[in-house]
Amino acid sequence: MAARAHNNAIAADEAGQFILVIRHQRVLLDEHLARLYGVETRSLLQAVKRNLERFPSDFMFELSAAEWSALKSQFVISKGGRGGRRYAPYAFTEQGVAMLSSVLNSDRAIAVNIEIMRSFVRIRRLLDADKTLARKFERLERKLASHDQAILGILAAIRQLATQVPRRRGIGFTADLTE
């Protein structure tokens, strides 16, 4: 039982690292999921293709050529024809990953799936915390802007007072002869 818990902890750490944002969605690629589940990528895709009706386009999609080439350059994935992958990977959304647990019916698949779902929840919480922090910064910036305006007004008044030099009377008695 202790060894099983250790494997789940490793999977939980890895799951969060593999989550990418593609097409404005948080997804996991098929090869990363296969690695987490401890199966070959082709076996995972075979199971998915056998149950294709369970994976609509909002659960799973194949990356476009542009998306795949961007991933290749970013992650240095081996080139096709040299022992590397010859087709674009599939990306699974959170719902697609949840559906995989029913397709891959093993203890490890269930345990890993639970950890992946927890990773998605942690990311969602972090993003919500970022939104709250962004709102606080916006309020602070508005407050600082109003303070800046007040300080500029004070400085302008001080400058105006500093430029108005009062006429000084000379020292001693001076008679006004115009009277």
C-alpha positions in Angstrom: 0.0 0.0 0.0 2.9 2.4 0.8 4.4 1.8 -2.7 1.1 2.6 -4.3 0.8 5.9 -2.4 4.3 6.8 -3.5 3.5 6.2 -7.2 0.4 8.4 -6.9 2.4 11.2 -5.4 4.8 11.1 -8.3 1.9 11.1 -10.8 0.4 14.1 -9.0 3.6 16.1 -9.3 4.0 15.2 -13.0 0.3 15.8 -13.9 0.5 19.5 -13.1 3.7 19.9 -15.1 2.1 18.5 -18.3 -1.0 20.7 -18.4 -0.8 23.0 -21.4 -3.0 25.8 -22.7 -4.0 25.1 -26.3 -6.9 26.8 -28.1 -7.7 28.6 -24.8 -8.2 25.3 -23.0 -6.2 23.5 -20.4 -5.2 20.1 -21.9 -2.9 17.1 -21.6 -1.3 15.6 -24.6 -1.8 11.9 -25.4 1.9 11.0 -24.8 2.0 12.7 -21.4 -1.2 10.9 -20.4 0.2 7.6 -21.6 3.3 8.2 -19.5 1.2 9.0 -16.4 -1.0 5.9 -16.9 2.0 3.7 -17.6 0.9 2.6 -21.1 2.3 3.2 -24.6 0.8 6.1 -26.5 -0.4 3.9 -29.2 -2.3 1.7 -26.7 -3.9 4.7 -25.2 -5.0 6.0 -28.6 -6.2 2.5 -29.6 -8.5 2.4 -26.5 -9.8 5.9 -27.4 -10.5 5.0 -31.0 -12.4 1.9 -29.9 -14.6 4.2 -27.9 -14.6 7.3 -30.1 -18.3 8.1 -29.3 -17.2 9.0 -25.8 -14.8 11.7 -27.0 -16.5 14.6 -28.7 -14.5 17.5 -30.0 -14.7 19.4 -26.7 -13.2 16.4 -24.9 -10.4 15.6 -27.3 -8.9 17.1 -30.5 -6.0 16.6 -32.7 -3.5 19.4 -32.9 -3.2 21.3 -36.1 0.1 21.4 -38.1 0.9 24.9 -36.8 0.2 23.9 -33.2 2.3 20.8 -33.5 5.2 22.5 -35.1 5.1 25.1 -32.3 5.2 22.3 -29.7 8.0 20.6 -31.5 10.1 23.8 -31.4 9.2 24.5 -27.8 9.7 21.0 -26.3 12.3 19.8 -28.8 10.2 16.7 -29.9 12.1 14.5 -32.3 11.5 15.0 -36.0 9.4 12.5 -38.1 11.4 10.0 -40.2 14.1 9.7 -37.5 12.3 7.4 -35.1 10.0 10.2 -33.9 6.3 10.7 -34.1 4.8 11.0 -37.5 1.4 12.4 -36.7 0.1 15.3 -34.6 -0.7 14.4 -31.0 -4.2 14.5 -29.5 -5.0 16.9 -26.7 -7.4 15.9 -24.0 -9.4 18.5 -22.0 -10.4 18.0 -18.4 -13.6 16.2 -19.4 -11.6 14.0 -21.9 -9.2 13.0 -19.1 -12.2 12.1 -16.9 -13.6 10.0 -19.7 -10.3 8.2 -20.1 -10.7 6.6 -16.7 -13.8 4.7 -18.0 -11.9 3.6 -21.1 -8.7 2.6 -19.3 -10.2 0.5 -16.5 -7.2 -0.3 -14.2 -6.3 0.6 -10.7 -3.4 2.8 -11.8 -5.6 4.6 -14.4 -8.2 5.5 -11.7 -5.5 6.6 -9.2 -3.7 8.7 -11.8 -7.0 10.2 -13.0 -7.8 11.3 -9.5 -4.5 13.1 -9.3 -4.9 14.7 -12.7 -8.4 16.0 -11.7 -6.8 17.5 -8.5 -4.2 19.2 -10.6 -6.9 20.8 -12.8 -8.7 22.0 -9.6 -5.4 23.4 -8.2 -4.8 25.3 -11.4 -8.3 26.7 -11.4 -7.9 27.9 -7.8 -4.6 29.6 -8.7 -6.2 31.3 -11.6 -9.1 32.5 -9.4 -6.6 33.8 -6.8 -4.8 35.7 -9.6 -8.0 37.3 -10.6 -8.6 38.4 -7.1 -5.1 39.8 -6.8 -5.5 41.6 -10.2 -8.7 43.3 -8.9 -6.9 44.4 -5.7 -4.0 45.9 -7.8 -6.5 47.7 -10.0 -8.2 49.3 -7.0 -4.7 50.3 -5.6 -3.7 51.8 -8.9 -6.9 53.9 -9.0 -6.3 55.0 -5.5 -2.7 55.9 -6.3 -3.8 57.8 -9.4 -6.2 59.9 -7.4 -3.4 60.5 -4.8 -1.1 61.5 -7.7 -3.6 64.0 -8.9 -3.9 65.5 -5.4 -0.1 65.7 -5.0 0.3 67.4 -8.4 -2.3 70.0 -7.3 -0.4 70.6 -4.1 2.9 71.0 -6.0 1.3 73.4 -8.5 0.0 75.5 -5.6 3.5 75.5 -4.0 5.1 76.5 -7.3 2.6 79.3 -7.7 3.3 80.6 -4.2 7.0 80.4 -4.8 6.9 82.5 -8.0 5.0 85.3 -6.3 7.8 87.2 -4.7 6.4 89.9 -2.4 7.7 93.4 -2.9 9.9 94.3 0.0 10.2 97.6 1.6 13.6 99.0 1.9 15.3 99.2 5.2 15.0 102.5 7.0 12.7 105.5 6.6 11.5 106.4 3.1 9.3 109.3 2.5 6.5 109.2 0.0 7.0 112.5 -1.9 4.0 112.1 -4.2 1.6 113.3 -1.5 
